[in-house]
């Protein structure tokens, strides 16, 4: 196991593995997105209170889930960066931040669109919404801090420290609807007893969550491959790749 992890912590081996997985992840994402959207927008019944306006959850919930998931992945990469100083972890941290920011922005926008007909306003300083907005600013701060330092490795370490500090916001976002009285509805899918949602609505929602997750994996892989080439551009295997040869023959 450790030999496998050590091997694929190598920039060259990760690049090759990621390139091989890319078409499969892309195809899987496309299939899941198509199935989830058809199931959620066409096959799921209308909500008895919200009507068809509830269907925005098929974008909002996966986006909100990914905003937290990506940040926790970044926290793992940040810890690895600071403790073991692995270059691949630095690249994963750097390349995940824009994707996490995009998911968080989409969650806030779709939440506002849903909130207008439900609450009568685009925005309220609700605990869940405010902590999610703070998460977006954390993503922006990590991106800015990493880009502000010329030394790439020092920038990654500074971004890693900020990432780990910001982890405190994640449980606040998740449990805010339980800790405080908020306008945002409570948990419906993650309840321990039984989800408070019709199965015909739930299944497409879970498919969309998986689709967003595989999209993140595919997009992160593409960004990391570009980041690896920029980071290791002087290596013989990169020069061989540019010349059209297989990296193992470098």
N, C-alpha and C positions, 0 to 999 in steps of 0.2 A: 504493500500500500504506500509506504513512504517512498519507495523507489519510483513508483508511478507518479506521485505528487512532485518529487524532486525533478523527474524528467520533464514534466509538463510545466514546471516553473521556468524552464528555459524558454527564452523568447522565440527561438527558432522552432522548437517542438510545439509550442502553443500556437504559433502562426500556422503551422501545417495542420494541426488538429482542427483549429477554428475554420480554416478554409474548407476542410472536408465536410464539416458539419453545416456550413452556411447554407447550401441549397436545401438540405433537409429541414432545417429550422425555418427557412423562408416558406417552403411549401406547407409545412405544418401550420405555420401562422396564418397563411392564406386560407387554408381549409377551415381552421377553427374560427377565424373571423367571419367567414361566409356563413358557417353553421350557426354561430352565436347571433349574428345580426338577423338572419332569417327567423330563427327561433324567437328572438326577443321582440323584433319589430313586426313580424307577420303572424306568428303562430301563438304567442303568449296572449292570454285574454287581457282585456283592459282591467285596470284596478277599479274596485268598486267605489273608492273615494276619489282617486286622482284621475280616473279615466285613462286616456292614452298618454297624458303628460308624464306618467311614471316611467315611460320607456327610456327616458334619458339616463336611467340608472345603468343601462347597458354600456354606457360610456363613463358615467360618473363613478360608479363603484369600482370598476377595474382600474381607473386612473388613480383614485384615492388609495386603493390597495398598493398599486405600484409605487406611488410616492413614498410610502413607508418601506416597502420591500427593497427598493433601490437604495434607500438611505441605509438600511441595515446591511446590505451587501457592501456598501461603501465603508461602513464602520468596521466590517471584517477586514476589508482591504487596508483600511487605515491602521488597524492593530497590527496586521502583518507587516506593513510598511515600517512602523516604528520599532517593532520587536526584531524582525528578521531582515529588514531592509531588502526585500525582494523586489526587483525591478518590475516584474509583472504585476505585482500588487499596486505599485505606484501608478502604472498605466491604467489598471482597472479602476482605481479611485478617480483618476483624472477624467477618464472617458465616460464614467457613469454619471458624473455630476450634471452635464447638460441634459441627459436623458431623464434623470430624476426631476430636474427643474421643469422639463416639458410635461411630464406626467402630473406634477403638482399644479402647474398652471392650468392644464386641462381639467383637473378635478375642481379647481376653484371656479373656472368659467362655467362648466356644466352645472355645478352646484348653484351658482347665481341664476342661471337660466331656469333651473328647477324651482329655486326659491321665489322668483317673482310671482308666479301664479299661486304658489302654495302659501307664502308668507306675506305677499303684497309688496315686497321690496327686493331689490337686487342683492342687498348686503346688510347683514347685521353683525355687530361685534359679539357674535356667539362664541363660546369657548372652543368648539370644534373648528369653526371657520378661522378664528384668530390664530389658533395654534398651527393650522395648516398654512396660513399666510406666513407665519414665522418660519415654517419649514422651507417655503419658497425663498425667503430671504437668506436662509442658511445655505441653500444650494447656490444662490448668487454669490454669497460671501466666499464659499469654497472655490468657486470658479475664479473669482476676482483675485483671491489671495494666491492661488496657484499661478495665475498668469502674471501677477505683479512681481514675482521673484525670478530673476534671470537664470539662476542656477536651478536646473530642472529637478534635481534630487532634493535640494533644500526646499523648493516650492512644494513638492509632494509631501515632505514631512510637515511643513507648516499647515497644509490643507488637511493632513491626517489628524493633527492635533485639534483643529477646529471641528472636524467631523466628529471626533469622539466626544468633544464637549457638547455638541448639538444633539447627541443621542438622548439626552434627558428630555427632549421635546417629544420623542416618539411615544412613550407611554402616556404623556399628557394628551396627545391627539387621540390615541386609541381609547382611553378611558374617560375622556372629557364628558361624554354624554351620560356617564354613570356617576361621575364625581360631582357634577354641577347640574343645575336645572337649566337646560338649553332648549332652543327651538329645534335644533337638529334631532331627528328621530333616533331612537335607541337602536341597539343591534337587532337585526332581523335574521341574518344568515348565520352568524357565529354563536347563536344561543346554544347552550349546552343541552337543553332539553329537546327542543324542536324548532327549526327555523320558522319564523312567522311570515312565510311567503309561500304562495302556491307553487307546487312542484313544477308546473308548466312555465312559471316565471323563473324559478330557481335554476333549473338546468341550463337554459341559455346564458344566464348570468355567470354561472360557474365556468361555462365554456369560454365566455368572453374574458374572464379573469385569467384562464390558462393561455388564451390567445395573446393577451397583453404581455404575459410573462415570457412566452416564447418569442414574441417580437423584441422584447428587451434583450433576450439572449442573442438573437440574430443581429440586432443593431449594435449591441455592445461588442460582439465579435468583430463586426466590420470596423468599428471605430478603433478597437484595440489593434487590429492588424495594421491600420494606417499609423497608429501611434507607435507600434513596434518598429515599423520601417523608418519612421522619423527618428526614433530613439537610437536604433542600432544601425543607422545608415552606413557606417564605416565598416561594418562586419563583412567578412568574406561571403557569408551565406546570403546576405542582402544583395551584394554585388552580383553574385551568381544568379539570384532570382531575377534581378533586373535584366541580366543577359539571357534569360529564358531557360536557365538550367535549374534542376531540382536542388533545393537547399541542402540535401544530404550529400550532394556531390561537390559542395563548396570546398 
